Amino acid sequence: MDRQMILFQSPVMGVRGLQGFVGSTCPHICTVVNFRELAEHHRSRYPGCTPTVVVDAMCCLRYWYTPESWVCGGQWREYFSALRDFVDSFASVGIKLVFFFDGMVEQGKRNEWVKRRLKNNREISRIFHYIRSHREQPGRNMFFIPSGLAIFTRFALKTLGQETLCSLKEADYEVASYGLQYNCLGILGEDTDYLIYDTCPYFSISELCLESLETIMLCREKLCESLGLRVADLPLLACLLGNDIIPEGMFESFRFKCLSSYTSVKENFDKKGNIILAVSDHISKVLHLHQGEKKLEEMLPLGPNRALFYKGVASYLLPGQSSPWFFQKPKSLIMLDKQVISMSSDPESKQEVPICTEPESKQGVPMCTEPESKQGVPMCTEPESKQEVPMCTVPESKQEVPMCTVPESKQEVPMCVEPEPKQEVPMCAEPESKQVPMSKEPESKQEVPTCAHPEIKQQLPVETDSDFNLEVPMYAHPKIKEDNPMDMDSEIKQQVTLVSDPEILKVARMHHVQAESYLVYSIVSSGEIECSNTLEDELDQALPSQAFVYRPVRQRVYTLLLGSCRDDISASLAVKEWFVYPGNPLRHPDLVRPLPMIIPGGTPSLKSLWLNQEPAAQARRLDALLACFNLSSSRDELLAVESPLRALCCLLIYLFVQLEYISPRAVQLGSLLVRGLTTLALVNSACGFPWKTSEFMPWNLFDGKLFHLKYLQSEKGYSVEALLEQNRSWLTRFHNLKAVVCKACMKENRRIVGRGHWSSHHTGRWGRQGSSSHRTSSACGHSGQGQPWRDQGPGSRTHDHDQWRRY
């Protein structure tokens, strides 16, 4: 496969223009490295410590998906095999991999998320146009990852025994924090933000040769040398250029002024390259002159965007780090987006966060003094570049922490917060430990600092914000301690969540962080979820979008998760759904209300579903799962089906009962089925895992290329025997499954018909809309009859209800 093509097609992530600048203007910051050699050097430098690479999994999906067919729904067994090869290649040289997946879309980055989804919609339209024109799969230059790939990659990696984590905020921050906390060998990804974070080395996934384990390392110190900046200046540069928080156009005029006054314009560089050089030159020659004497808003045209700008700079500060660009004021909290955010660790802790010193070295860390604060800031000297990088200060007892105040907005940004040091800890930290606050590596028996990733929780103090009277926890990196679930009480109780039970929230959060559930924590905590693009043809009139096909299932899940916890407001409760579907401009979320569900014996509580260990509880979990699909009447038939085919049967019955006519388009049907499997993952985790996750993993159930082949053969009139290649075992299994599906459909008075029965008067794809207003969806009645989403609309507005009935 052409890795350069993948890099070219990868979405732009991180700092605007920096990827191209590095490739064209500063290629010398890229160094070819070999992971085998890096691992050997790491082991000799830190005896007893396992070399660990932290992987930004979302950046790697395009690299990992190597199967030939991608447009028909995915070749999942081949993909699973490719993941196994990837893991085995690193294991063979003694490197441990830790994978991070995006778990939340931060509100400050929602606009950027929407922008990328709309861009993907245009790419998908071009894909379907190509298919209609050429009747073949487009080339790799139009590659689009199969639907559900990110979700099922989590489960695949866990199946392969890999440590897999789901973030509680933007994944790149947690990746960078993890890499710094555990002195990792490096970060593997494709995001220029990793050049901005002051963390461990950054390696390119797109340049990785798996056979030789060689790739490109991008050196932030060499980048700074080329730009005449310090590492501590990079967050400022990133925000002035534009990133996922700061829109690129916000400082366009400022960048133009920098370019106009820049005297070293390179004629052989493109405009973006010269802009980066010009802004860097302004920082080093103009802003540095007044650093520490003037506030940023006195030196930069921040205007009404000053609060957002400070937030953007602070977003690059990892726990324990500071920025010399923040005017100092002794405080310990910051106010951003009506939330109190702190960079502190536990002040009660007797640990000291490790800094960049050799374990055997006895030299003190050099200090630097900020002009106004007169407070010493420890520095770290890079062995090769000899460039000093500001680290955090460790305040003495009762010493206030330097802060930055954003004028007029009353927002404060942390300079640095560290617990009182009373005990030294070694440089190397093994991320496997689950002990708190200290853990030991089984082989080396070496103590390591408190874990930074969310699996391990340490108790943290709670501070009160006087402006909003809202208590929120002080934490830098969310943590959960598995063996003591009550650790999170002080934090959970202070969050404004749809579910008030702290024990339920702890369980939901734990499963989320450990990548064992899907969407459940987002529903119970914030009541807001999202689903990215699906390969759906906006011009195809045959099928509604998967967002609507599975919406009734999600609505019953909302009842299960929220109804019993908030009965007083359940009638007016609505979950915000940011689901991508044709015609949705994504200006606002769809407001979707819970849908009544019927479960034999009544709707069980989440505690009985999630925490009850009695044998009868498993039956209740299965009842809840089937009720979410409105298939309680088919319970016995489904139980008779062997695993993992019962999950497939469940989906097929639901689809046949819900869709009046089947007029399939193979590409979209493949995506529809895979999205159904992700919906099963949501329902299964909401119901307390009545089924093993292996029962709805696509590599056990579905192959897009094979499905497409059989679809085309059936269109030509092949018999069932011919489709199943005269294999008697397959024929027997097929007829058994068909009997279960048909029997269940008959109970719902639904006759399975083919595409020839589709009426020609069905024009227009239902659910397409261009409204920019909030849309509220609710439904009453029996969802097994007809198509309930037609009555509720795609988040239809109550004052204009009939607008969305397109059939």
Sequence and secondary structure as in RCSB ss.txt:
>XXXX:A:sequence
MDRQMILFQSPVMGVRGLQGFVGSTCPHICTVVNFRELAEHHRSRYPGCTPTVVVDAMCCLRYWYTPESWVCGGQ
WREYFSALRDFVDSFASVGIKLVFFFDGMVEQGKRNEWVKRRLKNNREISRIFHYIRSHREQPGRNMFFIPSGLA
IFTRFALKTLGQETLCSLKEADYEVASYGLQYNCLGILGEDTDYLIYDTCPYFSISELCLESLETIMLCREKLCE
SLGLRVADLPLLACLLGNDIIPEGMFESFRFKCLSSYTSVKENFDKKGNIILAVSDHISKVLHLHQGEKKLEEML
PLGPNRALFYKGVASYLLPGQSSPWFFQKPKSLIMLDKQVISMSSDPESKQEVPICTEPESKQGVPMCTEPESKQ
GVPMCTEPESKQEVPMCTVPESKQEVPMCTVPESKQEVPMCVEPEPKQEVPMCAEPESKQVPMSKEPESKQEVPT
CAHPEIKQQLPVETDSDFNLEVPMYAHPKIKEDNPMDMDSEIKQQVTLVSDPEILKVARMHHVQAESYLVYSIVS
SGEIECSNTLEDELDQALPSQAFVYRPVRQRVYTLLLGSCRDDISASLAVKEWFVYPGNPLRHPDLVRPLPMIIP
GGTPSLKSLWLNQEPAAQARRLDALLACFNLSSSRDELLAVESPLRALCCLLIYLFVQLEYISPRAVQLGSLLVR
GLTTLALVNSACGFPWKTSEFMPWNLFDGKLFHLKYLQSEKGYSVEALLEQNRSWLTRFHNLKAVVCKACMKENR
RIVGRGHWSSHHTGRWGRQGSSSHRTSSACGHSGQGQPWRDQGPGSRTHDHDQWRRY
>XXXX:A:secstr
  HHHHHHHS   SSTTHHHHHHHT GGGEEEEEHHHHHHHHHHHSTT   EEEEEHHHHHHHH   S  TTS B
HHHHHHHHHHHHHHHHTTT EEEEEE     GGGHHHHHHHHHHHHHHHHHHHHHHHHHSS   GGG    TTHH
HHHHHHHHHTT EEEE SS HHHHHHHHHHHTT SEEEE  THHHHSSSS EEESTT BTTTTEEEEE HHHHHH
HHT  GGGHHHHHHHH  SSS GGGGHHHHHHHHHH S   TTS HHHHHHHHHHHHHHHTGGGGBTTB HHHHS
  GGGHHHHHHHHHTT  TT   TTS  EE S EEETTEEE     TT       S  TT      EEE TTT  
EEEEEE TTT  EEE      TT   EEEEETTTTEEEES       S   S   TT   SS EE TTT  EE  
  STTS     EEEETTTTEEEE  SS    TT GGGGHHHHTTS  S   HHHHHHHHHHHHTT SSSHHHHHH
TSEEEE      TT  S   HHHHTHHHHHHHHIIIIITT TTTTTT  EEEEE  TT   SS EEE       T
T    HHHHHT  SHHHHHHHHHHHHHHTT GGGHHHHHTS TTHHHHHHHHHHHHHH S     HHHHHHHHHH
HHHHHHHHHHHTT SS GGGG GGGT BHHHHHHHHHHHHTT  HHHHTTT HHHHHHHHHHHHHHHHHHHHTT 
    GGG  TT  S TT     S EEE   S TTSS HHHHHTTT  GGGGGGG   
